[in-house]
């Protein structure tokens, strides 16, 4: 099974980053990540195997609005 596209959106004013996964022709919100650890937990709960390894895989994960792994308000 292919890994679905994951979007890490721009940080909110508090620095949290909304996380969505595109499944069944729609975006499903996984939560607000305040750190890579939060992100890994969300992706594991969504059923992705070894989510830590895919965080920098541009074919799967798209970081928007700020540098990857940055959780500060911009």
MMTF fields as JSON, N, C-alpha, C and O atoms, coordinates in Angstrom:
{
  "mmtfVersion": "1.0.0",
  "mmtfProducer": "UNKNOWN",
  "numBonds": 295,
  "numAtoms": 296,
  "numGroups": 74,
  "numChains": 1,
  "numModels": 1,
  "chainsPerModel": [1],
  "groupsPerChain": [74],
  "chainIdList": ["A"],
  "bondAtomList": [4, 2, 8, 6, 12, 10, 16, 14, 20, 18, 24, 22, 28, 26, 32, 30, 36, 34, 40, 38, 44, 42, 48, 46, 52, 50, 56, 54, 60, 58, 64, 62, 68, 66, 72, 70, 76, 74, 80, 78, 84, 82, 88, 86, 92, 90, 96, 94, 100, 98, 104, 102, 108, 106, 112, 110, 116, 114, 120, 118, 124, 122, 128, 126, 132, 130, 136, 134, 140, 138, 144, 142, 148, 146, 152, 150, 156, 154, 160, 158, 164, 162, 168, 166, 172, 170, 176, 174, 180, 178, 184, 182, 188, 186, 192, 190, 196, 194, 200, 198, 204, 202, 208, 206, 212, 210, 216, 214, 220, 218, 224, 222, 228, 226, 232, 230, 236, 234, 240, 238, 244, 242, 248, 246, 252, 250, 256, 254, 260, 258, 264, 262, 268, 266, 272, 270, 276, 274, 280, 278, 284, 282, 288, 286, 292, 290],
  "bondOrderList": [1, 1, 1, 1, 1, 1, 1, 1, 1, 1, 1, 1, 1, 1, 1, 1, 1, 1, 1, 1, 1, 1, 1, 1, 1, 1, 1, 1, 1, 1, 1, 1, 1, 1, 1, 1, 1, 1, 1, 1, 1, 1, 1, 1, 1, 1, 1, 1, 1, 1, 1, 1, 1, 1, 1, 1, 1, 1, 1, 1, 1, 1, 1, 1, 1, 1, 1, 1, 1, 1, 1, 1, 1],
  "groupList": [{"groupName": "UNK", "atomNameList": ["N", "CA", "C", "O"], "elementList": ["N", "C", "C", "O"], "formalChargeList": [0, 0, 0, 0], "bondAtomList": [1, 0, 2, 1, 3, 2], "bondOrderList": [1, 1, 2], "singleLetterCode": "X", "chemCompType": "L-PEPTIDE LINKING"}],
  "groupTypeList": [0, 0, 0, 0, 0, 0, 0, 0, 0, 0, 0, 0, 0, 0, 0, 0, 0, 0, 0, 0, 0, 0, 0, 0, 0, 0, 0, 0, 0, 0, 0, 0, 0, 0, 0, 0, 0, 0, 0, 0, 0, 0, 0, 0, 0, 0, 0, 0, 0, 0, 0, 0, 0, 0, 0, 0, 0, 0, 0, 0, 0, 0, 0, 0, 0, 0, 0, 0, 0, 0, 0, 0, 0, 0],
  "groupIdList": [1, 2, 3, 4, 5, 6, 7, 8, 9, 10, 11, 12, 13, 14, 15, 16, 17, 18, 19, 20, 21, 22, 23, 24, 25, 26, 27, 28, 29, 30, 31, 32, 33, 34, 35, 36, 37, 38, 39, 40, 41, 42, 43, 44, 45, 46, 47, 48, 49, 50, 51, 52, 53, 54, 55, 56, 57, 58, 59, 60, 61, 62, 63, 64, 65, 66, 67, 68, 69, 70, 71, 72, 73, 74],
  "secStructList": [7, 7, 7, 7, 7, 3, 3, 3, 3, 3, 3, 7, 6, 6, 1, 7, 3, 3, 3, 3, 3, 3, 3, 6, 6, 3, 3, 3, 3, 3, 3, 3, 3, 1, 1, 2, 2, 2, 2, 2, 2, 2, 2, 2, 2, 6, 6, 7, 6, 6, 2, 2, 2, 2, 6, 6, 7, 6, 6, 6, 3, 3, 3, 7, 1, 1, 7, 6, 6, 7, 7, 1, 7, 7],
  "xCoordList": [0.837, 0.0, 0.887, 1.85, 0.57, 1.329, 0.998, -0.107, 1.967, 1.743, 0.987, 1.388, -0.099, -0.869, -0.118, 0.73, -0.421, 0.239, -0.107, -1.266, 0.908, 0.751, 1.207, 2.246, 0.42, 0.779, 0.942, 0.065, 2.093, 2.352, 2.193, 3.038, 1.114, 0.76, 1.589, 2.311, 1.471, 2.2, 1.862, 0.743, 2.831, 2.571, 1.457, 1.337, 0.66, -0.354, 0.343, 1.544, -0.368, 0.263, 0.908, 1.839, 0.421, 1.016, 2.208, 2.899, 2.458, 3.568, 3.178, 3.996, 1.942, 1.493, 1.288, 0.935, 1.512, 1.326, 0.207, 0.299, -0.86, -1.914, -1.342, -0.502, -1.811, -1.34, -2.546, -3.532, -2.461, -3.529, -2.945, -1.773, -3.79, -3.434, -4.528, -5.711, -4.139, -5.096, -5.46, -4.647, -6.693, -7.179, -8.587, -9.397, -8.872, -10.214, -10.69, -11.836, -9.804, -10.112, -10.494, -11.209, -10.025, -10.278, -9.153, -8.429, -9.025, -8.026, -8.649, -9.719, -7.976, -8.421, -7.409, -6.205, -7.911, -7.035, -6.617, -7.448, -5.314, -4.791, -4.568, -4.599, -4.344, -4.148, -3.221, -2.849, -2.847, -1.914, -0.605, -0.566, 0.451, 1.759, 2.532, 2.653, 3.053, 3.914, 5.381, 6.268, 5.628, 6.988, 6.985, 5.927, 8.179, 8.271, 7.708, 7.12, 7.882, 7.351, 5.828, 5.282, 5.138, 3.682, 3.349, 2.437, 4.092, 3.86, 4.027, 3.212, 5.063, 5.305, 4.16, 3.731, 3.662, 2.535, 1.297, 0.621, 0.982, -0.19, -0.088, -1.057, 1.067, 1.238, 1.189, 0.648, 1.745, 1.673, 0.228, -0.215, -0.518, -1.926, -2.756, -3.774, -2.314, -3.009, -2.652, -3.207, -1.716, -1.381, -0.141, 0.131, 0.621, 1.833, 2.946, 3.202, 3.59, 4.704, 5.951, 6.267, 6.652, 7.91, 7.808, 8.547, 6.899, 6.678, 7.896, 8.01, 8.797, 9.992, 10.83, 11.448, 10.85, 11.674, 11.104, 11.845, 9.81, 9.226, 9.139, 8.765, 9.473, 9.304, 10.033, 9.572, 11.145, 11.912, 11.803, 12.584, 10.847, 10.619, 9.643, 8.439, 10.158, 9.336, 8.287, 7.337, 8.444, 7.44, 6.194, 5.13, 6.32, 5.214, 4.763, 3.564, 5.715, 5.404, 5.717, 6.808, 4.737, 4.929, 4.851, 3.83, 5.923, 5.971, 5.621, 6.26, 4.619, 4.178, 4.354, 4.202, 4.679, 4.642, 5.808, 5.89, 6.703, 7.883, 8.822, 8.433, 10.043, 11.015, 10.527, 9.794, 10.945, 10.623, 11.153, 12.235, 10.391, 10.753, 10.75, 11.231, 10.22, 10.145, 8.741, 7.751, 8.661, 7.373, 7.228, 6.592, 7.806, 7.691, 6.729, 6.66, 5.995, 5.123, 5.987, 7.075, 5.487, 6.253, 5.683, 6.201],
  "yCoordList": [-1.175, 0.0, 1.244, 1.317, 2.218, 3.452, 4.353, 4.312, 5.156, 6.106, 7.306, 7.861, 7.71, 8.848, 10.16, 10.261, 11.166, 12.466, 13.114, 13.129, 13.642, 14.273, 15.716, 15.995, 16.643, 18.054, 18.558, 18.393, 19.181, 19.864, 21.35, 21.931, 21.949, 23.312, 24.341, 24.003, 25.589, 26.691, 26.779, 26.47, 27.199, 27.342, 28.355, 29.376, 28.052, 28.979, 30.041, 29.922, 31.08, 32.084, 31.494, 32.082, 30.346, 29.712, 28.828, 28.339, 28.614, 27.781, 26.361, 25.617, 25.955, 24.607, 24.514, 25.497, 23.325, 23.124, 22.119, 20.973, 22.542, 21.597, 20.52, 20.799, 19.299, 18.162, 17.509, 17.183, 17.32, 16.645, 15.52, 15.538, 14.552, 13.449, 13.372, 13.499, 13.166, 13.106, 11.637, 10.85, 11.302, 9.935, 9.974, 10.826, 9.055, 8.95, 10.277, 10.678, 10.952, 12.206, 13.358, 14.271, 13.322, 14.439, 14.525, 13.558, 15.713, 15.921, 15.646, 16.163, 14.835, 14.537, 15.133, 14.907, 15.894, 16.522, 15.5, 14.792, 15.444, 14.522, 15.208, 14.552, 16.526, 17.248, 18.426, 18.782, 19.032, 20.149, 19.67, 19.269, 19.716, 19.271, 20.452, 21.494, 20.278, 21.278, 20.866, 21.617, 19.66, 19.137, 17.963, 17.462, 17.531, 16.337, 15.122, 14.242, 15.063, 13.94, 13.86, 12.775, 15.006, 15.019, 14.498, 13.688, 14.967, 14.568, 13.062, 12.421, 12.502, 11.058, 10.283, 9.261, 10.751, 10.082, 10.128, 9.112, 11.296, 11.41, 10.44, 9.756, 10.38, 9.523, 8.049, 7.239, 7.695, 6.302, 5.925, 4.834, 6.831, 6.566, 6.431, 5.739, 7.098, 7.012, 5.738, 5.467, 4.948, 3.665, 3.646, 2.637, 4.724, 4.725, 3.977, 4.193, 3.11, 2.352, 3.227, 3.867, 3.259, 3.98, 5.451, 5.882, 6.216, 7.598, 8.5, 9.482, 8.206, 9.048, 9.084, 10.101, 7.994, 7.901, 8.708, 9.064, 9.008, 9.694, 11.207, 11.893, 11.75, 13.186, 14.056, 15.154, 13.59, 14.367, 13.811, 14.181, 12.933, 12.367, 13.277, 13.242, 14.08, 15.057, 14.424, 15.094, 13.156, 12.465, 12.159, 11.896, 12.193, 11.836, 13.016, 13.241, 13.767, 14.843, 16.196, 16.423, 17.087, 18.45, 19.403, 19.464, 20.141, 21.145, 22.486, 22.888, 23.182, 24.453, 25.599, 25.423, 26.779, 27.999, 28.255, 29.337, 27.31, 27.465, 26.298, 25.314, 26.42, 25.343, 24.065, 24.113, 22.948, 21.658, 21.624, 22.139, 21.023, 20.818, 22.103, 22.101, 23.192, 24.463, 24.599, 24.47, 24.856, 24.968, 26.305, 26.382, 27.34, 28.684, 29.462, 29.234, 30.37, 31.239, 32.071, 32.522, 32.262, 33.043, 34.43, 35.226],
  "zCoordList": [0.0, 0.0, 0.0, 0.763, -0.846, -0.922, 0.266, 0.808, 0.653, 1.736, 1.171, 0.149, 1.824, 1.305, 1.502, 2.389, 0.683, 0.847, 2.187, 2.604, 2.845, 4.157, 4.028, 3.43, 4.598, 4.57, 5.987, 6.835, 6.225, 7.488, 7.144, 6.462, 7.619, 7.246, 8.013, 8.951, 7.601, 8.231, 9.721, 10.13, 10.518, 11.955, 12.237, 11.56, 13.238, 13.723, 14.565, 14.81, 15.018, 15.877, 17.139, 17.688, 17.595, 18.78, 18.423, 19.317, 17.126, 16.682, 16.343, 15.803, 16.644, 16.298, 14.787, 14.135, 14.244, 12.808, 12.572, 13.014, 11.871, 11.508, 10.581, 9.725, 10.77, 9.987, 9.316, 9.978, 7.99, 7.266, 6.427, 6.05, 6.149, 5.261, 4.2, 4.516, 2.955, 1.846, 1.588, 1.103, 1.925, 1.782, 1.188, 1.553, 0.28, -0.311, -0.893, -0.689, -1.617, -2.306, -1.386, -1.8, -0.144, 0.769, 1.787, 2.027, 2.385, 3.427, 4.784, 5.104, 5.572, 6.935, 7.898, 7.775, 8.851, 9.834, 10.889, 11.457, 11.133, 12.137, 13.48, 14.521, 13.469, 14.714, 14.536, 13.418, 15.663, 15.7, 16.32, 17.483, 15.537, 16.029, 16.592, 15.947, 17.799, 18.429, 18.35, 18.756, 17.821, 17.714, 16.743, 16.362, 16.346, 15.506, 16.233, 15.603, 17.548, 18.311, 18.168, 17.966, 18.271, 18.062, 16.676, 16.506, 15.695, 14.314, 14.137, 13.473, 14.72, 14.63, 15.267, 14.729, 16.397, 17.059, 16.172, 16.011, 15.588, 14.711, 13.539, 13.211, 12.917, 11.743, 12.112, 11.359, 13.26, 13.719, 14.013, 13.653, 14.672, 14.96, 13.687, 13.674, 12.611, 11.326, 10.569, 9.504, 11.127, 10.532, 9.67, 9.02, 9.64, 8.834, 9.552, 10.737, 8.821, 9.385, 9.393, 8.39, 10.506, 10.67, 10.23, 9.345, 10.842, 10.41, 10.553, 9.819, 11.459, 11.63, 10.355, 10.042, 9.636, 8.417, 7.262, 6.345, 7.277, 6.117, 6.273, 5.321, 7.444, 7.671, 6.652, 6.34, 6.136, 5.162, 3.749, 2.872, 3.527, 2.201, 1.455, 1.709, 0.549, -0.167, -1.07, -1.475, -1.388, -2.197, -1.377, -1.938, -0.053, 0.832, 1.686, 1.852, 2.226, 3.181, 2.564, 2.042, 2.635, 2.162, 3.349, 4.035, 3.589, 4.651, 4.011, 3.039, 4.541, 3.97, 4.96, 6.169, 4.426, 5.205, 6.14, 6.722, 6.305, 7.152, 6.862, 6.233, 7.322, 7.148, 7.837, 8.824, 7.303, 7.921, 9.345, 9.629, 10.227, 11.621, 12.451, 13.584, 11.909, 12.641, 13.222, 12.502, 14.51, 15.181, 15.902, 16.954, 15.347, 15.892, 15.011, 13.803, 15.607, 14.837, 13.878, 14.237, 12.666, 11.683, 11.527, 10.742]
}
